[in-house]
């Protein structure tokens, strides 16, 4: 007897094939359909490949429930557009996108979300902030994939520039800052990894229905290679990593968030171990036991170490100095968060500046 059902169940992606795994969502949808009553609005907020709402959920729900979409119930897609750590802020700041399978369904979705959400004033937008009907479920599905895939592709380009800058002895950040002083340039920051629930995942969902999108595929592959690239640079400077004690600073996928979803820490640790390093992990947001639960040996500041790789831009690392890492031979700052003034006299490397 619900007036509205909002479904935000995780959709996983196979790491090998890059194909979506609908297991959890299928289970939730079947359960929903078994108990569905007439007059209900169903809104999927989980990011989906284009065509999923109409091509997968509609027939599944109709078959199980015996009800007809557009007559007995309404089905829409309305992507969540929030970031871990600031969900309520983002709900107010960004327009709520909706796309229905019928005009009536879209209308009901707009009415529902307008009744439960409030929006900040956004004079920078071409239309008032609020609930935006995109005209179809497919358009709403693509909008979410487009905004996230754009970021991954942009970062991929920034990382490509950074690798070339390393070869040429150019500071890529100075180049990016100069380029972005022109209002039509919006180059993102390069870094050791692209992590989180969204950016490394959704390009693969896009590719599942547009496999010929070579730009998207190339950027995703290039971004995934950055932990290996970073470790190789450290290896080259040290002349090898066999037996070296190396700490990865930051388990989280980004600073100020206690979350390891698709974090670069996993690939970075693996690449170090492949080369024979003795690897430790440090993160101010995780206890030693929590790090141990991942299979990592926790590092305590002040313990002797040969090298360090900054993987997450936690603010605590802004004041990191050599005395915090006794014996350190090289710091590789994969996020450019440390203060170069504090590292004078000790080799400090960053992505996009081989000087």
VOGU-3710 file (C-alpha; in Angstrom, 3 decimals, decimal comma):
1> xxxxxxxxxx> 0,000/0,000/0,000  2,980/2,332/-0,424  2,477/5,572/-2,326  6,077/5,495/-3,523  8,998/3,084/-3,452  12,555/4,348/-3,957  15,108/1,675/-4,772  18,829/2,356/-4,227  20,330/-1,139/-4,149  23,969/-1,448/-5,296
11> xxxxxxxxxx> 24,693/-2,537/-8,847  28,044/-4,259/-9,104  30,365/-4,534/-12,099  32,468/-7,593/-12,907  36,145/-6,632/-12,624  37,152/-9,001/-15,419  34,417/-8,489/-18,035  33,270/-4,984/-17,009  29,695/-6,271/-17,353  27,034/-5,231/-14,789
21> xxxxxxxxxx> 26,027/-7,803/-12,182  22,322/-7,311/-11,507  22,121/-9,979/-8,781  21,203/-7,770/-5,823  18,979/-5,492/-7,877  17,119/-8,408/-9,459  16,480/-9,833/-5,999  15,195/-6,511/-4,662  13,026/-5,938/-7,734  11,461/-9,393/-7,516
31> xxxxxxxxxx> 10,682/-8,876/-3,830  9,209/-5,465/-4,600  7,050/-6,876/-7,394  5,718/-9,697/-5,226  4,232/-7,171/-2,804  3,313/-4,393/-5,225  -0,163/-2,900/-4,984  -1,946/-0,677/-7,519  -1,302/3,052/-7,441  2,369/2,868/-6,458
41> xxxxxxxxxx> 5,146/5,003/-7,914  8,444/3,096/-8,243  11,626/5,129/-8,618  15,019/3,572/-9,282  17,893/5,761/-8,081  20,741/3,290/-8,583  22,873/4,292/-11,567  21,928/2,027/-14,493  22,980/1,281/-18,068  20,795/3,090/-20,591
51> xxxxxxxxxx> 17,590/1,153/-21,259  17,529/-0,848/-18,021  14,428/0,763/-16,493  12,319/0,081/-19,561  13,959/-3,083/-20,830  14,646/-4,962/-17,581  12,632/-3,642/-14,650  9,322/-2,967/-16,427  8,805/-6,508/-17,819  10,107/-8,120/-14,627
61> xxxxxxxxxx> 7,753/-6,164/-12,380  4,770/-6,645/-14,696  5,301/-10,401/-14,967  5,670/-10,986/-11,229  3,021/-8,541/-9,997  0,449/-9,101/-12,709  0,040/-5,317/-12,858  0,456/-3,045/-15,872  2,949/-0,173/-15,898  1,351/3,137/-16,833
71> xxxxxxxxxx> -2,036/1,876/-15,695  -1,703/0,099/-12,338  1,664/1,513/-11,285  4,242/3,984/-12,579  7,951/3,352/-13,085  10,595/6,089/-13,324  14,336/6,531/-13,127  15,760/9,303/-10,936  19,512/8,981/-10,313  21,065/9,784/-6,969
81> xxxxxxxxxx> 23,601/12,592/-7,444  25,228/12,739/-4,030  28,758/12,270/-2,765  29,817/10,220/0,237  30,117/12,517/3,247  27,806/15,260/1,988  24,558/13,542/0,979  22,086/16,055/2,397  24,057/19,033/1,112  24,092/17,561/-2,396
91> xxxxxxxxxx> 20,374/16,737/-2,325  19,691/20,444/-1,899  22,357/21,693/-4,285  21,785/19,654/-7,435  18,630/19,354/-9,577  16,721/16,080/-9,099  16,572/14,455/-12,503  13,615/12,227/-13,386  12,620/10,285/-16,463  9,479/8,221/-16,784
101> xxxxxxxxxx> 8,056/5,588/-19,081  4,919/7,698/-19,467  3,930/11,330/-19,074  1,702/10,466/-16,126  4,512/8,569/-14,403  6,923/11,450/-14,871  4,334/13,868/-13,523  3,831/11,767/-10,401  7,593/11,523/-9,900  7,971/15,296/-10,107
111> xxxxxxxxxx> 5,156/15,758/-7,588  6,672/13,167/-5,234  10,197/14,585/-5,212  8,958/18,167/-4,951  7,028/17,147/-1,841  10,027/15,607/-0,052  13,016/17,685/-1,211  14,105/21,287/-0,811  16,557/22,990/-3,146  19,159/25,726/-2,832
121> xxxxxxxxxx> 18,958/28,793/-5,023  21,212/28,290/-8,061  21,462/31,516/-10,089  24,200/29,838/-12,146  21,705/27,428/-13,728  19,765/28,154/-16,906  16,546/27,012/-15,230  15,396/27,029/-11,599  16,917/24,415/-9,333  14,427/21,683/-8,497
131> xxxxxxxxxx> 13,016/18,536/-10,070  13,819/18,327/-13,777  11,849/15,998/-16,060  14,201/14,851/-18,841  11,413/13,352/-20,938  12,326/9,666/-20,721  13,924/7,127/-18,427  16,674/6,624/-20,992  17,606/10,316/-20,966  17,804/10,322/-17,163
141> xxxxxxxxxx> 19,888/7,131/-17,186  22,299/8,615/-19,695  22,537/11,944/-17,863  23,926/10,236/-14,761  26,355/8,143/-16,776  27,439/11,159/-18,817  28,248/13,408/-15,862  30,339/10,738/-14,141  31,993/9,346/-17,266  33,018/12,886/-18,217
151> xxxxxxxxxx> 34,960/13,150/-14,975  36,765/9,856/-15,530  37,685/10,822/-19,097  38,834/14,267/-17,963  41,027/12,753/-15,246  42,374/10,284/-17,793  43,434/13,184/-19,998  45,026/14,927/-17,011  46,924/11,745/-16,156  48,082/11,424/-19,764
161> xxxxxxxxxx> 49,363/14,990/-19,632  51,067/14,215/-16,310  52,911/11,178/-17,642  54,145/13,187/-20,629  55,161/16,035/-18,314  57,204/13,548/-16,288  59,059/12,579/-19,462  59,709/16,206/-20,388  60,572/17,537/-16,936  57,560/19,865/-16,918
171> xxxxxxxxxx> 55,384/20,679/-13,906  51,970/19,598/-15,179  50,120/21,416/-12,396  51,525/24,744/-13,569  50,391/23,834/-17,078  46,895/22,900/-15,897  46,541/26,049/-13,797  47,577/28,146/-16,782  45,205/26,313/-19,118  42,288/26,612/-16,717
181> xxxxxxxxxx> 42,757/30,370/-16,497  40,963/30,365/-19,841  37,223/29,910/-19,077  36,667/27,088/-21,555  39,350/24,826/-20,109  38,409/22,606/-17,167  41,247/20,103/-16,851  41,003/18,018/-13,687  43,875/17,083/-11,383  46,015/14,022/-12,137
191> xxxxxxxxxx> 46,575/11,496/-9,380  47,611/8,028/-8,357  44,102/6,558/-8,567  40,441/7,201/-9,313  38,329/5,577/-6,613  34,929/5,628/-4,984  31,516/4,192/-5,710  30,960/6,240/-8,868  33,778/7,474/-11,085  35,643/4,184/-11,715
201> xxxxxxxxxx> 32,392/2,199/-12,009  29,927/4,134/-14,137  32,092/4,400/-17,270  31,968/0,610/-17,363  28,171/0,710/-17,121  28,158/3,125/-20,036  30,445/0,838/-22,035  28,094/-2,100/-21,449  25,606/-0,532/-23,876  28,047/1,508/-25,991
211> xxxxxxxxxx> 31,060/-0,821/-26,335  32,524/1,188/-29,215  33,104/4,246/-27,006  36,869/4,047/-27,411  37,577/7,337/-25,639  35,762/6,142/-22,521  37,498/2,763/-22,558  40,957/4,246/-23,073  40,542/6,748/-20,230  39,261/4,089/-17,832
221> xxxxxxxxxx> 42,145/1,773/-18,666  44,700/4,561/-18,344  43,375/5,680/-14,956  43,463/2,094/-13,714  47,155/1,921/-14,659  48,253/4,861/-12,501  49,044/2,891/-9,310  51,415/0,674/-11,314  52,956/3,714/-12,982  53,522/5,363/-9,603
231> xxxxxxxxxx> 55,136/2,299/-8,073  57,415/1,906/-11,110  58,622/5,477/-10,706  59,431/4,822/-7,061  61,152/1,581/-8,016  63,319/3,326/-10,603  64,469/5,989/-8,155  65,351/3,456/-5,460  66,924/1,007/-7,888  64,517/-1,723/-6,821
241> xxxxxxxxxx> 62,020/-2,423/-4,053  63,055/-5,914/-2,973  63,183/-5,948/0,834  62,314/-2,253/1,104  59,893/-1,132/3,799  57,236/0,983/2,092  54,160/2,570/3,651  51,067/3,488/1,657  49,567/6,584/3,253  45,803/6,518/2,916
251> xxxxxxxxxx> 43,495/3,527/2,597  40,472/5,670/1,739  39,687/6,417/-1,881  39,821/10,141/-1,084  40,632/12,415/1,817  38,329/12,974/4,781  36,192/9,932/3,942  36,363/6,579/5,707  35,602/4,469/2,651  37,760/2,126/0,565
261> xxxxxxxxxx> 35,398/1,491/-2,377  37,613/1,006/-5,442  40,419/2,775/-3,584  43,830/2,924/-5,197  45,300/1,405/-2,044  44,531/-2,116/-3,264  46,388/-1,853/-6,569  49,223/0,133/-4,981  49,800/-2,485/-2,281  49,653/-5,273/-4,873
271> xxxxxxxxxx> 52,186/-3,567/-7,157  54,576/-3,015/-4,247  54,310/-6,633/-3,115  54,942/-7,869/-6,668  58,301/-6,130/-6,464  59,231/-7,668/-3,137  58,557/-4,706/-0,865  57,526/-5,084/2,757  54,287/-3,075/2,715  52,540/-1,167/5,495
281> xxxxxxxxxx> 49,372/0,934/5,350  48,495/4,039/7,346  45,227/5,932/7,494  44,187/8,359/10,245  40,536/7,347/9,847  41,089/3,608/10,363  42,198/1,693/13,449  45,059/-0,787/13,268  42,545/-3,619/13,556  40,428/-2,258/10,722
291> xxxxxxxxxx> 43,504/-2,125/8,505  44,434/-5,640/9,599  40,976/-6,835/8,583  41,918/-5,917/5,015  45,068/-8,006/5,349  47,407/-5,040/5,779  50,038/-4,402/8,425  49,337/-1,042/10,057  52,063/1,576/10,147  52,682/3,819/13,139
301> xxxxxxxxxx> 54,152/7,249/12,521  57,701/7,315/13,848  58,569/3,752/12,862  61,563/3,323/10,517  60,618/3,192/6,835  62,435/3,298/3,481  59,790/4,947/1,322  56,226/6,225/1,404  53,463/6,688/-1,160  50,653/9,159/-0,459
311> xxxxxxxxxx> 47,505/7,533/-1,852  44,729/9,586/-0,187  44,723/13,343/0,321  43,842/13,342/4,006  44,458/16,800/5,541  46,692/15,189/8,162  49,274/14,573/5,447  49,595/18,269/4,605  52,003/18,700/7,520  53,797/15,387/7,024
321> xxxxxxxxxx> 57,569/15,763/7,331  60,612/13,472/7,095  60,939/13,179/10,865  57,512/11,492/10,922  58,988/8,756/8,724  62,476/8,028/10,142  64,934/6,715/7,581  62,805/7,621/4,582  64,752/7,753/1,319  61,943/8,884/-1,005
331> xxxxxxxxxx> 58,405/10,218/-0,642  56,091/9,695/-3,613  53,131/12,036/-3,187  50,437/10,693/-5,489  48,039/13,500/-4,520  50,312/16,556/-4,178  49,014/17,088/-0,664  52,333/17,348/1,213  54,194/20,626/1,659  57,360/20,718/-0,495
341> xxxxxxxxxx> 58,929/23,208/1,928  58,856/20,548/4,643  60,659/18,082/2,385  63,691/20,113/1,408  66,692/17,838/1,675  64,634/14,657/1,243  63,588/13,437/-2,219  59,898/14,110/-2,836  58,255/12,951/-6,058  54,856/13,844/-7,502
351> xxxxx> 52,886/12,832/-10,575  53,515/15,215/-13,426  56,875/16,704/-12,454  59,974/14,554/-12,776  62,345/17,313/-11,632
//
